[in-house]
Amino acid sequence: MDTQDPSATPRPESRNAGKNHPHVGGLTHDNARHTTRFTVIGNHLAQHRELSLLAIGLGVHIQSLPKGARVDIKSLTARFPEGATRIAAALRELESHGYLRRERSRIPGGRIVTRTVSCNQPGRHRRTVAASGHGHAADSPAQPKRRTPRKSLPAVPRPAYPAPALLRAAEDVLGRLRRHDPRLLLSACDTAHLAPGVAAWLERDVSSDAVRQALTADLPPEGLRRPAALLAHRLTALLPPPPPLRAPVAPSSVVPHRMRNCDGCDRGIRSPEPGTRCRDCRERSAAAL
C-alpha cells in the first residue's frame, strides 16, 4: 500500500486552453427577481460618465422616493452622512444634466413655492411639450440635448471656522428673507451657495437681524431677475470688518483672545475664557426670561 507524503508539493494540473475556459476574476451577478419595493433605474444614470458617484447615488435615491417626499438640502442632510455642501453640489450636477427640474408656481394666497421634479429620462419633458403642439415635434427620434449651463453665482465670503451649527444658522437667516420680500424665495442650491457668506457675517459677531437688514434694504421695486446674485454681491461688497480686539490693560499683556466656539450655537467667536456665548445667543436668552 502506497503512502502519500502530505508535505509534498502537489503536481500542477494541466490547463485546458479551450474557448469554454471560464474567466478568472471580474464581476459576476447573484440576482433574484424583485416582485415588490423596487425601482427601475436607467443605465444612463447608473453608469453616467460625467456625474460624480455621489450625484449618481443621490439620483437613484430620489427616483425611488414616493410623490410628495421632501428632497431639500436640509432633509437630505438629515438622512445621509454627507454634509450640506456636498449634497448641494450633487443636486446641481443632477439639475445640470436634466435629472432634476425646479418649477416655481404661485399657490392660493399669493405665495410662490418651488417644486422639484425628478426626471428618469432627461429631455423627455421637452419632447412631450413639442409633441403636444407647444413646440415643433420631431419626425425622427429625439437626439440627446445638452442644457445650456446656468451662469454661476458670484463668489461669497467664507467663515474661518465653518461649524455645522453656524451654517445652519446662516441657512435659517436666508430662509426667512422671503418673509420680507416674496421675491427672495431661494432654491436649495442658491441657499447652499450663499450660506457660507452669511456665516462669515455671523462669525464677525453681526446679529441675524443686522444681516437681514443689509440684504433686504433698498431692493429695486421691480426687475429683480436673479435675487441670489444680488444677495451674493451684497454679502461680499458689504462684509463688515472683524470685531476689534479688546484694549490691553498694559502694554506687556497684549494677548489676543482665543477663538472659541459659542456654547449656544457653536459659532466661532473670540473670548478670553470658555463658556462664553455669542451676541445672538445672549439676546435670545435675555428675550426668553
C-alpha positions in Angstrom: 0.0 0.0 0.0 1.4 3.3 -1.1 1.7 6.2 1.4 1.2 9.8 0.3 3.5 12.5 1.6 1.3 15.4 2.8 4.2 17.8 2.7 5.0 17.2 -1.0 4.2 19.9 -3.5 1.1 19.0 -5.5 1.6 18.4 -9.2 0.1 21.3 -11.2 -3.0 20.4 -13.2 -3.0 20.8 -16.9 -4.9 23.9 -18.1 -7.4 23.5 -20.8 -6.9 26.3 -23.4 -10.3 25.7 -24.9 -12.7 28.5 -25.5 -15.0 27.4 -22.8 -12.5 28.0 -20.1 -14.1 30.4 -17.5 -12.6 33.9 -17.0 -10.7 34.5 -13.8 -11.8 37.4 -11.7 -14.2 40.2 -12.7 -17.8 40.8 -11.8 -20.5 38.2 -11.5 -24.1 38.7 -10.5 -26.1 36.7 -8.0 -29.5 38.2 -8.9 -33.0 37.4 -7.7 -36.1 38.9 -9.4 -37.8 41.6 -7.4 -41.5 41.5 -7.0 -42.1 44.3 -4.5 -40.4 47.5 -3.4 -38.2 48.1 -6.5 -37.4 51.0 -8.8 -36.4 50.8 -12.5 -33.3 52.9 -13.0 -31.8 53.6 -16.4 -28.2 52.7 -17.1 -27.8 56.2 -18.5 -27.9 57.3 -14.8 -26.3 54.4 -13.1 -23.3 54.4 -15.5 -23.2 58.1 -16.2 -19.6 59.1 -17.2 -19.8 62.8 -16.2 -21.8 62.6 -12.9 -20.0 62.0 -9.6 -20.6 58.9 -7.7 -22.5 60.9 -5.0 -24.7 62.5 -7.7 -25.5 59.1 -9.2 -26.4 57.6 -5.8 -28.5 60.7 -4.9 -30.3 60.5 -8.3 -31.1 56.8 -7.7 -32.4 57.6 -4.2 -34.6 60.5 -5.4 -36.1 58.4 -8.2 -37.0 55.7 -5.6 -38.9 58.1 -3.4 -42.8 58.5 -3.5 -44.5 61.6 -4.7 -44.5 64.4 -2.1 -41.3 63.3 -0.4 -39.0 66.2 0.7 -35.7 66.4 -1.2 -34.5 69.8 0.0 -30.9 70.0 1.3 -31.9 70.1 4.9 -34.0 66.9 4.6 -31.3 65.1 2.6 -28.5 66.2 5.1 -30.6 64.7 7.9 -31.0 61.4 6.0 -27.4 60.9 4.8 -23.9 61.5 6.4 -22.7 63.8 3.7 -22.8 67.5 4.5 -25.0 70.1 3.0 -22.2 71.4 0.7 -21.6 68.0 -0.9 -25.3 67.3 -1.2 -26.0 70.7 -2.8 -23.2 70.1 -5.3 -24.7 66.7 -6.2 -28.1 68.3 -6.7 -26.6 70.9 -9.0 -25.0 68.1 -11.0 -28.3 66.3 -11.4 -30.0 69.6 -12.4 -27.4 70.5 -15.0 -27.7 67.0 -16.6 -31.5 67.1 -16.7 -32.3 64.6 -13.9 -33.9 67.3 -11.7 -36.0 70.3 -12.7 -37.2 73.1 -10.4 -40.5 74.8 -11.1 -41.9 77.8 -9.4 -45.6 78.2 -9.0 -48.0 80.6 -7.2 -50.4 78.9 -4.7 -53.6 80.4 -3.4 -52.8 83.3 -1.2 -50.1 84.6 -3.5 -47.1 82.7 -2.0 -44.6 81.3 -4.5 -43.4 77.8 -3.9 -40.6 75.8 -5.6 -41.4 72.2 -6.7 -38.7 69.7 -7.5 -39.4 67.4 -10.4 -37.4 64.2 -10.8 -36.8 63.1 -14.5 -35.9 59.5 -15.1 -35.3 60.3 -18.8 -33.7 63.7 -19.3 -35.1 65.5 -22.3 -38.4 63.7 -22.2 -40.2 66.8 -20.9 -39.1 68.9 -23.8 -40.1 66.2 -26.3 -43.5 65.9 -24.7 -44.1 69.7 -24.9 -43.1 69.6 -28.5 -45.4 66.7 -29.3 -48.4 68.5 -27.6 -48.3 71.4 -30.1 -46.4 73.9 -27.9 -43.2 73.3 -29.9 -42.0 71.6 -33.1 -42.5 67.8 -33.0 -39.6 65.9 -34.5 -40.3 63.1 -37.0 -37.2 61.3 -36.1 -36.2 60.0 -32.6 -35.1 62.9 -30.5 -31.4 63.3 -30.1 -29.8 63.9 -26.7 -29.8 67.6 -25.8 -27.4 69.2 -23.6 -28.8 72.0 -21.4 -27.2 75.4 -21.5 -25.3 75.7 -18.3 -26.7 78.2 -15.8 -24.4 81.1 -15.2 -22.7 80.6 -11.8 -23.4 82.9 -8.9 -20.7 85.3 -7.7 -18.4 84.0 -5.0 -19.2 84.8 -1.4 -17.0 85.2 1.7 -16.1 82.1 3.7 -16.1 81.8 7.5 -12.8 80.9 9.2 -14.5 78.2 11.3 -17.4 76.8 9.2 -19.1 74.9 12.1 -22.3 73.0 11.1 -24.4 74.9 13.6 -23.1 78.2 12.2 -24.0 77.1 8.6 -27.5 76.1 9.9 -28.0 79.5 11.5 -26.9 81.1 8.2 -29.4 79.0 6.2 -32.1 80.0 8.7 -31.4 83.7 8.0 -31.7 83.1 4.3 -34.9 81.1 4.6 -36.6 84.0 6.5 -35.8 86.6 3.8 -38.9 85.7 1.8 -41.0 87.0 4.8 -39.6 90.4 4.0 -40.0 90.1 0.2 -41.6 87.1 -1.6 -39.1 87.6 -4.4 -36.3 86.4 -2.1 -37.6 82.9 -2.1 -34.3 80.9 -2.7 -33.8 77.5 -4.1 -31.9 74.8 -2.2 -28.9 75.2 -4.4 -28.8 79.0 -4.0 -29.2 78.7 -0.3 -26.2 76.3 -0.1 -24.1 78.7 -2.1 -25.0 81.8 -0.1 -24.9 80.2 3.4 -21.1 80.4 3.9 -21.3 84.2 3.1 -23.9 84.7 5.7 -21.9 82.6 8.1 -18.9 84.9 7.6 -21.1 87.8 8.8 -22.4 85.9 11.8 -18.8 84.9 12.7 -17.9 88.6 12.9 -20.4 89.0 15.7 -23.1 90.5 13.4 -26.6 89.7 14.6 -29.1 87.9 12.4 -31.3 90.9 12.2 -28.4 93.1 11.0 -27.6 90.6 8.3 -31.2 90.5 7.2 -31.4 94.4 7.1 -28.2 94.6 5.0 -29.5 92.1 2.5 -33.1 93.4 2.1 -32.6 97.2 2.4 -33.4 99.3 -0.7 -34.3 96.4 -3.0 -35.3 97.5 -6.5 -39.1 97.8 -6.8 -39.1 95.6 -9.9 -36.8 93.8 -12.2 -35.2 91.5 -9.5 -34.5 88.9 -12.1 -32.0 86.8 -10.1 -32.2 87.6 -6.4 -29.4 85.1 -5.4 -26.9 87.0 -7.5 -27.8 90.3 -5.8 -27.5 88.7 -2.3 -24.1 87.3 -3.2 -22.9 90.7 -4.3 -24.1 92.3 -1.1 -22.6 89.7 1.1 -19.2 90.4 -0.5 -19.4 94.1 -1.0 -20.8 95.0 2.4 -18.9 92.5 4.5 -18.0 94.2 7.8 -14.5 94.1 9.3 -13.7 91.6 12.0 -14.6 92.9 15.5 -11.7 94.7 17.2 -9.8 93.0 20.0 -10.3 94.4 23.5 -7.8 97.0 24.5 -5.0 95.5 26.7 -4.7 96.5 30.3 -1.0 97.1 30.0 1.5 97.1 27.1 3.1 93.9 28.5 -0.2 92.0 28.4 -1.1 92.3 24.7 -2.5 88.8 24.1 -5.3 88.4 21.6 -8.3 86.4 22.8 -8.5 82.8 21.6 -11.1 81.6 19.0 -13.6 79.5 20.8 -17.0 78.0 19.9 -20.2 79.6 21.3 -21.8 77.3 23.9 -25.2 78.0 22.3 -24.8 77.7 18.5 -21.2 76.5 18.1 -20.3 79.7 16.2 -16.6 80.7 16.2 -16.1 83.8 18.5 -13.1 85.4 20.2 -13.4 85.1 24.0 -11.0 85.4 26.9 -12.5 82.3 28.6 -14.5 79.2 27.7 -18.2 79.0 28.3 -19.0 82.4 26.5 -22.0 82.8 24.2 -22.2 85.0 21.1 -24.3 88.1 20.9 -27.3 86.3 19.2 -27.4 83.6 21.8 -27.2 86.2 24.6 -30.1 88.2 23.1 -32.2 85.1 22.7 -31.6 84.0 26.3 -32.4 87.5 27.6 -35.7 87.6 25.5 -36.7 84.2 26.9 -36.5 85.5 30.5 
